[in-house]
Structures are given as C-alpha cells and as structure tokens.
C-alpha cells in the first residue's frame, strides 16, 4: 500500500522499497494551462554544475541513462525512469519540477500528485492542489537526495518567476536565443515498457530498449514540438552561468593631493590614516613601523596578518571606502551574511540562527517563548499551554517548557542567547533531550517526560524529555558539541550531557555520596550518567557545564 506524503515529509528510499529502478510519475493539469516537467541533477552544493543532467523535453536522458524522460502514461502528465544505483557520485540531488509554459498561476491547477512506483507497485504518493499556491508559476514537487543513503522528500515549494527563477535558484541563467532551432519529435516511445492497462494501473518496467540512434542535441531550452497550429516563439536558451568576476580584483585608492610630512625627530610618529592598516583588531598594540607614507598606500608591516571582522577576503590593504563604486563595497561586505534558502523546511542560517518555513509540511511548530527574532509572511503566534497535569509534571521534574505555537504561511527565524543550534531529523525513531536544551520542534512529534533511575541523589532519579515520531527537533548547545558512540564504559557529567539515543540504557552513577566541596581535596564530580547499549547508540556532550 502506498504511503501518503504531505509537504515536508521525508523518508529513506530503502524504507519505501528495496529496489533502485524506480518510476516517477507527475500528474498536473489546469484549464488552459500547459506545463513543462523537468528533472534537475544537482551537485553537493545544490547547483546545476553539469547541464547534461538537466533532463527535459529537449534532452530526454542523462549521459549514462540513469535519468530518462518517458512521456505521458498511466494517467500521469509526465513520467521518468530513475535508476539510483547508476547515478554518478557527483550528483547528490534529483529535483523534479513543473513550470507553466505561458500565462497562468499554480493556484489554477486541479488536484495533482507526484508518485514513485517500484516493481509495478506504487510505494509513495504526494498529492497537492492549487489551494496550496498563489501566484507561483513554477514549483519543486519532490526530491531524491543523498544523505548517507538516498532519500525522498515531498517539497511543494513554488517560485513566482517561473522556470527563470528555478534556473537561477539552481545556479543557471536564461539568455536570449539568437537562432532558434526546432527539434523533431522523438520517434517511438521511450525505451521502457509501459505499465499494464488495468484498474488503477501502476507502471511496471521492462528491460530498457536500445537508446535512439539520433544523437541527443545540446540542451536548448525551447517550446516542445509544435502542434499543427502555428508554432509559438521559442523561449530563451538555457546556458550555464559564466564565472563571476572577482570582487575588488585591484585596490581602489584615493590619491592625496600631497603626502603628509614626516613627524619631527623626537616626537611620536603620526597616526596612520583611516584604512591604512586593515586587519588590526580593536585594542591590538600596533607594531613599530617607519614613518607612514601617503594616504591610501599599502603599509610596509602588518599587511597580511589578521583581517578585521567583516573584511571581504582578498581585499587589498589601503582600501578607501569613500572611493568605492556606489554599492559595490557594501554588497561585497554583506554577501557572506545573506539568507541561505535551500528548499527545505528547516534551514540553519549560521551556527546561532535557524529558519523554519511554515508553508512546507502543513503543520505547526512549537518554539520556546521569546525565541523568534524575525519572521516573513503571514504567521500567527499563540500561547501553547501544557494543561494542568502538564504543569504539575513539569514543575515536579524540572522539564517544563514555556512554548508558543507558530502557524501560517511564512518563514520564522529562531535564536536564543547566541546558543549553537542543531536540527535533528527523526524518522520514526526517538531521542532524549533535556527541556533546557530544546529550542523548537515540529508539532507532529510526540514528547513526554522520561525518568532516569539512580541512587545517591535526592529523590533517587533524574528526568529528561523524550521526542519520538517523524519531524525535526532543534537542540541548542553552548559551543560545538561532540557525538560519541555508547560503550560499556561511557560516562558523562550530568551537567554537560545534551542528548542521547532513546534506546540507550542510562544508569545514574554517584562516586561519592556527599555534596560537592564537602571536604578538602574533593574533585567536585559526584554525579555521572553511565550509558550502555547496542552498537549505533550515541550521546551528545557540550563543552560547557550548566
């Protein structure tokens, strides 16, 4: 029976089917609308670094035929054959997209789907409707992505700019085509056996037929072969973007009218002009140097070591901001801090800032109250109470969380006191995290207080939160944590432990049953947690004691 996915759901392909020879069918339609359905083969940076892996109607297969365009069949508007074990190592993601050819918006489409069929049996389906979109003209439907193993994600993210916006998002660009060429329609059906014609047919593959003898032309983004009616004008030609010109390839100087005179003998040297010694941190004692030269000249000492925070790498010393071209220096300086869009629900912007896209996944997010630093779009924030019983348990165990519920269609940026943030994705498994270390999590996750048995402390137990299900939990740490495998001799300080796998056996160990500093020479390490478990269990420890 096929698994029904919603936007944002992910799963390992091996959990869906044991096969790697897969059929991907896309069904999308709307009154008066024409669609182009494509597959982008992206590298580890999610860029189209090799245009031979842009599979569409003018380039129906990849070089080694791991991705093949099959055409309409079995009730699908377009279909593909994907052989995952033949995809080259340079390709880390296969993104299936649909764009409107001509006027129209994705809000006009009817019910549609993207589905995966293996061995003649449908294993997963992501259904969508026009109500999920507004003015978008292109949409990313689903992705196969490599994260240790191949996985599938239902994306459902739209772009207002159509295919142009998709190409730019994947690192490509669209240029006007000087001499448009018509491509003859492919003769015959693609080299794949169509699915059997039965009630609710599911495609089943046969052996691939020999590849067509006609050489595949270079990818030329144009309209599909025209019908008998007059042909429509050809859209722009797809080209790989040229390498960007280096920013500040040469220093921008502002020459003075006359160089300043050297300081008289016996007097302290004149302070260097603004911008003369970049790389000196605030409070750093400047090294001895000869009398300074003219304004804007490169210093003779201290030129290479230590760039100032925010300085553009490669920028030459002596850079005069007032002489730069308007906007050029500012854009280059802010480039490293731009928003990082990835097309996924949870995206780290840096080590201390996390963004969640509420329009993906169709479910709310529970976040610690006061952790929102910025949001875009239509987002509603409401108080999330734990109920009377939850408050009693939280107060008694120290695992109470003051939460807010975030809903709507937009992006919310979360942070707290500069703590390092880590997104942990659960696929039906479980993890234990102290409530103090939880910043946010998907509402679909089940969470409860778990008791840790032990001796030698008041009450004879400690408590933690256990999260289980399918979704993401955002864990915060002080500094960069370390993840260690669980062995029979793994002990961790109860104040430094952040999280551990729920299958681990946890035992409270007390070396000395006296409180800290009870007698001279005491180490202060009285309460530890001992972890035991089968291979695959782990603990997460931060370089900080609460």
C-alpha positions in Angstrom: 0.0 0.0 0.0 1.4 3.4 -1.0 2.4 5.8 1.7 0.7 9.2 1.6 3.2 12.1 2.0 2.4 15.7 2.9 4.6 18.7 2.1 7.9 18.4 4.0 7.7 14.6 4.7 10.9 12.7 4.1 11.9 9.0 4.1 14.7 6.7 3.2 14.2 5.1 -0.2 15.2 1.8 1.4 12.3 2.2 3.8 9.9 2.5 0.8 11.3 -0.2 -1.5 14.3 -2.5 -1.8 14.6 -1.6 -5.5 16.6 1.2 -7.1 15.0 1.1 -10.5 12.1 3.5 -10.0 9.3 5.1 -11.9 8.4 8.7 -11.1 5.1 9.9 -12.3 3.8 13.5 -12.2 0.2 14.4 -12.7 -0.6 18.2 -13.0 -3.3 20.0 -15.1 -5.3 23.2 -15.2 -7.8 24.7 -17.5 -6.0 26.3 -20.4 -2.5 25.7 -18.9 0.5 23.9 -20.5 3.2 22.5 -18.3 6.9 21.7 -18.7 8.0 19.0 -16.3 11.8 18.6 -15.8 14.4 16.9 -13.6 17.5 18.8 -12.3 20.5 16.7 -11.4 22.3 18.9 -8.7 25.8 18.6 -7.1 26.6 18.7 -3.4 26.1 22.5 -3.4 22.6 22.0 -4.9 23.8 23.6 -8.2 23.4 22.5 -11.8 27.2 22.2 -12.4 26.7 19.8 -15.3 23.9 20.8 -17.8 23.8 17.3 -19.2 21.8 16.4 -16.0 19.0 18.9 -16.9 16.5 16.3 -18.2 13.6 17.8 -20.1 11.8 17.5 -23.5 14.9 18.7 -25.5 17.3 16.4 -23.5 15.4 13.3 -22.6 18.1 11.4 -20.7 21.4 11.8 -18.8 24.7 10.6 -20.3 24.6 7.2 -18.5 20.8 7.0 -18.8 20.3 6.9 -15.0 17.5 9.5 -15.6 15.2 9.1 -18.6 12.1 11.0 -19.7 9.4 8.6 -20.6 6.4 10.8 -21.5 2.8 10.7 -20.5 1.5 7.3 -19.5 -0.6 5.5 -16.8 -2.6 8.7 -16.1 0.5 10.8 -15.5 1.2 14.0 -17.3 4.9 13.2 -17.4 7.0 10.3 -16.2 10.6 9.4 -15.6 12.7 6.4 -15.0 15.3 6.8 -12.3 18.0 4.2 -11.6 19.6 5.3 -8.3 22.5 2.9 -8.3 23.6 4.3 -11.7 23.5 8.0 -10.7 27.1 9.3 -10.7 28.8 10.3 -7.4 28.9 13.9 -8.5 25.0 14.1 -8.4 23.6 14.5 -4.9 20.0 15.5 -5.6 17.4 14.9 -8.3 14.8 17.7 -8.1 11.5 17.2 -10.1 9.8 20.4 -11.1 6.8 21.7 -13.0 6.6 25.1 -14.7 3.8 26.8 -16.6 4.6 27.4 -20.3 2.8 30.8 -20.9 0.4 32.7 -18.8 -1.2 31.3 -15.7 -0.6 30.6 -12.0 -0.2 27.5 -9.9 -3.3 28.4 -7.9 -5.3 27.5 -11.1 -4.3 23.8 -11.1 -6.5 21.0 -10.0 -5.6 18.0 -7.8 -2.3 16.6 -8.8 0.4 14.3 -7.5 4.0 13.0 -7.8 4.4 9.3 -7.1 7.0 6.6 -7.0 6.4 3.1 -8.4 8.8 0.2 -7.8 8.3 -3.3 -9.3 4.8 -2.3 -10.6 3.6 -1.2 -7.2 3.1 2.4 -6.1 5.1 2.9 -2.9 4.6 6.6 -2.1 2.4 9.5 -3.3 2.5 13.2 -2.6 -0.8 14.9 -3.5 -1.3 18.6 -3.9 -3.9 21.1 -5.1 -3.9 24.7 -6.4 -5.1 25.8 -3.0 -1.5 25.3 -1.7 -0.2 28.0 -4.1 -1.0 31.6 -5.1 0.9 33.5 -7.8 3.7 30.9 -8.4 4.4 29.9 -11.9 6.9 27.1 -11.1 7.0 24.5 -8.3 9.5 22.0 -7.0 7.4 18.9 -6.4 9.8 16.3 -4.9 13.5 15.5 -4.4 15.6 12.4 -4.3 18.6 13.5 -2.2 21.8 11.7 -1.0 22.3 11.9 2.8 24.4 8.8 3.6 21.7 6.9 1.6 19.2 8.0 -1.0 16.0 9.6 0.5 12.9 11.1 -0.9 11.2 14.4 0.2 7.9 15.9 -0.8 8.8 19.6 -1.3 5.9 21.6 -2.9 7.7 24.9 -3.0 6.8 27.5 -5.6 8.6 30.3 -7.5 6.8 33.4 -8.8 9.3 33.8 -11.6 8.6 30.5 -13.3 11.4 28.5 -14.9 13.7 31.5 -15.0 13.6 31.6 -11.1 14.2 27.9 -11.0 17.3 28.1 -13.2 18.7 30.9 -11.1 18.0 29.0 -7.9 20.0 26.1 -9.2 22.8 28.2 -10.5 21.8 28.5 -14.1 20.7 31.5 -16.2 18.5 32.2 -19.2 19.8 34.0 -22.3 18.0 35.0 -25.5 18.4 32.5 -28.3 19.8 34.1 -31.4 18.9 31.3 -33.9 16.1 29.1 -32.5 16.0 25.6 -33.9 13.1 23.2 -34.0 13.8 19.8 -32.6 12.0 16.9 -34.3 9.8 14.8 -32.0 11.4 11.6 -30.8 10.3 8.6 -32.8 8.6 5.9 -30.9 8.0 5.6 -27.2 10.9 5.8 -24.7 12.9 2.7 -24.0 10.7 1.4 -21.3 7.8 -0.9 -21.1 4.5 1.0 -20.3 2.5 -0.1 -17.3 -0.1 -2.8 -17.7 -3.6 -1.4 -18.5 -5.6 -2.4 -15.5 -7.8 -0.7 -13.0 -5.7 2.0 -11.2 -2.7 0.9 -13.2 0.8 1.1 -11.7 3.8 1.3 -14.1 6.0 -1.8 -14.2 9.3 -1.6 -16.0 10.8 -4.0 -18.6 14.3 -4.1 -19.8 15.5 -0.8 -21.3 15.4 -0.8 -25.1 18.4 0.3 -27.1 19.0 4.1 -27.0 17.7 6.0 -30.0 20.4 6.3 -32.8 19.9 10.0 -33.3 22.4 12.0 -31.3 21.0 14.0 -28.4 21.3 17.7 -29.1 22.8 20.1 -26.7 20.2 21.3 -24.2 18.3 24.1 -25.8 15.5 25.5 -23.7 12.6 25.9 -26.1 9.0 25.0 -26.5 8.1 21.4 -27.2 7.4 20.2 -30.8 4.6 22.4 -32.0 1.1 21.0 -32.9 -0.3 21.5 -36.4 -1.2 25.1 -35.4 1.4 27.8 -36.0 4.5 27.4 -33.8 4.9 29.5 -30.8 8.0 31.7 -30.5 11.0 30.0 -28.9 11.8 30.8 -25.3 15.3 31.8 -24.2 18.2 29.4 -24.5 19.4 27.8 -21.3 23.1 28.4 -20.6 25.4 27.7 -17.8 26.4 31.0 -16.0 29.8 32.4 -16.6 32.2 32.6 -13.8 31.6 35.8 -11.8 34.2 38.5 -11.9 36.3 38.8 -8.8 35.2 41.4 -6.3 37.8 44.1 -5.8 40.3 42.5 -8.1 42.5 45.6 -7.7 42.6 48.0 -4.7 40.5 51.1 -5.1 42.7 54.0 -4.0 42.0 57.7 -3.4 45.3 59.5 -4.1 46.0 62.5 -1.8 46.8 66.0 -3.1 50.2 65.9 -1.3 51.7 63.3 1.0 51.9 64.3 4.7 55.3 65.4 6.0 57.2 63.0 8.4 57.0 63.8 12.1 59.8 65.8 13.7 62.6 64.0 15.4 61.8 63.0 19.0 58.1 63.2 18.6 55.8 60.2 18.3 55.0 59.3 14.7 51.8 60.5 13.2 48.9 58.0 13.4 48.2 56.2 10.1 45.3 57.5 8.1 42.0 55.7 8.0 42.1 52.4 6.1 45.9 52.2 6.1 46.3 49.2 8.4 43.3 46.9 8.0 43.5 43.6 10.0 44.4 45.2 13.3 41.9 44.1 15.9 40.5 46.6 18.5 42.9 47.1 21.3 45.8 45.5 19.5 49.2 47.3 20.0 50.5 48.3 16.6 54.0 47.1 15.8 56.8 49.5 15.2 56.9 50.8 11.7 58.7 53.6 9.8 57.0 56.9 9.2 53.8 56.4 7.4 53.6 57.0 3.7 50.9 58.8 1.8 47.2 58.2 2.5 45.9 55.1 0.8 49.4 53.5 0.4 49.9 49.9 1.5 51.6 49.6 4.9 55.0 48.0 5.0 54.3 46.0 8.1 51.2 44.0 9.2 49.8 43.8 5.7 48.9 40.1 5.7 48.1 39.0 9.3 44.6 39.4 10.8 41.7 40.7 8.8 39.2 42.9 10.6 35.8 41.3 11.3 33.6 41.6 8.2 36.5 42.4 5.8 36.0 40.9 2.4 38.6 38.1 1.8 41.1 39.2 -0.8 40.5 42.9 -0.3 43.8 44.8 -0.6 45.1 47.0 2.3 44.6 50.7 1.8 41.0 50.3 0.6 39.3 53.6 0.8 35.5 53.1 1.3 34.6 56.6 0.1 36.3 56.0 -3.2 34.5 52.7 -4.0 31.8 52.4 -6.6 28.3 53.1 -5.1 27.0 49.9 -3.6 29.9 47.6 -4.7 31.8 47.5 -1.4 28.6 47.2 0.7 27.2 44.4 -1.4 30.5 42.5 -1.2 30.8 43.0 2.6 27.2 41.7 3.2 27.4 38.8 0.8 28.6 36.3 3.4 25.6 37.1 5.6 22.8 36.7 3.0 19.9 34.4 3.7 20.5 30.8 2.9 17.4 29.4 1.0 17.6 25.6 0.4 14.0 24.5 -0.4 13.8 22.5 2.9 11.6 23.1 5.9 14.4 23.8 8.4 17.5 25.7 7.3 20.4 26.9 9.5 21.4 30.4 8.6 24.5 30.2 10.7 25.5 28.4 13.9 23.2 30.5 16.1 20.2 31.2 13.8 17.6 28.7 12.4 14.9 29.4 9.9 11.7 27.3 9.5 9.4 27.6 6.5 5.9 27.0 7.8 4.4 26.7 4.3 6.3 23.4 3.9 4.9 20.4 5.7 1.5 21.8 6.5 2.0 21.6 10.3 2.6 24.0 13.1 5.9 24.5 15.0 6.2 24.7 18.8 9.1 27.0 19.9 10.3 28.4 23.1 8.6 31.6 24.0 10.6 34.7 23.0 12.9 32.8 20.6 11.5 34.5 17.5 13.9 37.2 16.2 12.4 37.7 12.7 9.5 36.4 10.6 8.3 37.0 7.0 4.9 36.3 5.6 1.6 35.7 7.4 2.5 34.0 10.6 0.3 33.6 13.8 1.9 33.2 17.2 -0.3 31.8 20.1 0.4 30.6 23.6 0.8 26.8 23.9 -0.2 25.6 27.3 0.7 22.3 28.8 -2.5 21.9 30.7 -2.9 21.4 34.4 -1.4 17.9 34.5 1.5 19.0 32.3 2.3 22.0 34.5 2.3 19.7 37.6 4.6 17.2 35.9 6.9 20.0 34.5 7.2 21.7 37.9 7.9 18.4 39.7 10.5 17.2 37.2 12.1 20.4 36.1 11.2 19.6 32.4 8.6 22.3 31.9 8.8 24.2 28.6 7.1 27.6 28.0 6.1 27.2 24.4 4.4 29.3 21.6 2.6 27.8 18.6 3.7 29.2 15.2 1.2 28.7 12.3 0.6 30.3 8.9 2.5 30.7 5.6 5.9 32.3 6.0 9.4 31.9 7.5 10.2 32.3 11.1 13.8 32.9 12.3 14.6 31.4 15.8 17.6 32.0 18.1 18.3 32.3 21.9 21.2 34.0 23.6 23.7 33.1 20.8 23.5 29.4 21.6 24.6 26.9 18.8 21.6 25.4 17.1 21.3 21.9 15.6 18.5 20.4 13.6 17.9 16.7 14.4 15.6 14.9 12.0 13.6 12.0 13.3 12.2 9.3 11.0 10.1 7.3 13.4 13.0 7.0 15.9 13.4 8.7 19.3 15.9 10.9 21.1 16.2 12.1 24.7 16.9 15.8 25.3 16.7 17.9 28.4 13.9 20.5 28.1 16.6 23.2 28.8 18.3 22.2 25.6 15.2 22.3 23.3 14.5 25.4 21.2 11.8 24.3 18.9 10.2 21.2 17.3 7.5 20.1 14.9 4.1 19.7 16.5 3.8 16.2 14.9 6.5 14.9 17.3 5.3 13.1 20.5 7.1 14.3 23.6 6.9 13.2 27.2 8.9 13.3 30.4 11.1 10.2 31.0 12.5 9.1 34.3 16.2 8.1 34.8 16.6 5.8 37.7 19.5 6.1 40.1 20.8 6.2 43.7 22.7 8.7 45.7 20.7 11.9 44.9 17.6 13.3 46.5 14.5 11.6 45.1 16.6 8.8 43.5 16.0 9.9 39.9 16.6 12.5 37.2 14.3 13.4 34.4 14.6 14.2 30.7 12.3 14.8 27.6 11.8 12.1 25.0 10.8 13.0 21.5 9.6 10.4 19.1 7.9 10.3 15.6 8.5 11.9 12.3 9.7 15.5 12.3 12.6 17.8 13.4 13.7 19.0 16.9 16.1 21.9 17.3 18.6 21.4 20.0 20.7 24.2 21.4 24.2 23.8 22.9 26.9 26.0 24.5 29.7 25.7 21.9 30.3 23.0 19.4 29.2 19.6 20.8 30.8 16.2 20.4 28.9 13.0 19.5 30.3 9.8 20.9 29.3 6.1 20.5 28.0 4.4 23.6 30.3 1.8 25.0 30.1 -0.2 28.3 32.5 2.4 29.9 30.9 5.6 28.7 30.3 8.1 31.5 29.2 11.7 31.1 28.7 14.6 33.5 25.0 15.1 34.1 25.5 18.9 33.7 27.3 18.6 30.4 25.2 16.0 28.6 22.8 17.4 26.0 21.1 14.4 24.4 21.3 10.6 23.8 19.6 7.9 21.7 16.4 6.7 23.4 17.5 3.1 23.1 20.5 3.6 25.4 20.3 2.3 28.9 21.1 5.1 31.3 22.3 4.5 34.9 22.9 7.2 37.4 26.3 6.8 39.0 27.4 8.6 42.2 31.1 8.2 43.1 30.8 10.0 46.4 27.6 10.4 48.3 28.5 13.8 49.7 27.7 17.1 48.2 30.3 19.0 46.3 33.3 20.5 48.2 32.2 18.7 51.4 35.8 18.1 52.4 39.2 19.4 51.3 40.6 17.9 48.1 37.2 16.8 46.8 37.1 16.7 43.0 33.6 18.2 42.7 32.5 15.4 40.3 29.9 13.5 42.2 27.0 12.6 39.8 27.7 11.0 36.5 25.5 9.2 33.9 26.6 5.8 32.7 25.4 4.7 29.2 25.0 1.2 27.9 23.5 0.0 24.6 23.9 -1.9 21.4 26.1 -0.5 18.6 24.6 2.5 17.0 23.6 4.3 20.2 25.2 7.7 20.9 25.5 10.6 23.3 25.9 14.3 22.6 28.0 16.3 25.1 28.7 20.1 25.0 31.9 21.8 26.1 30.1 23.6 29.0 28.6 22.7 32.3 25.2 24.1 33.1 
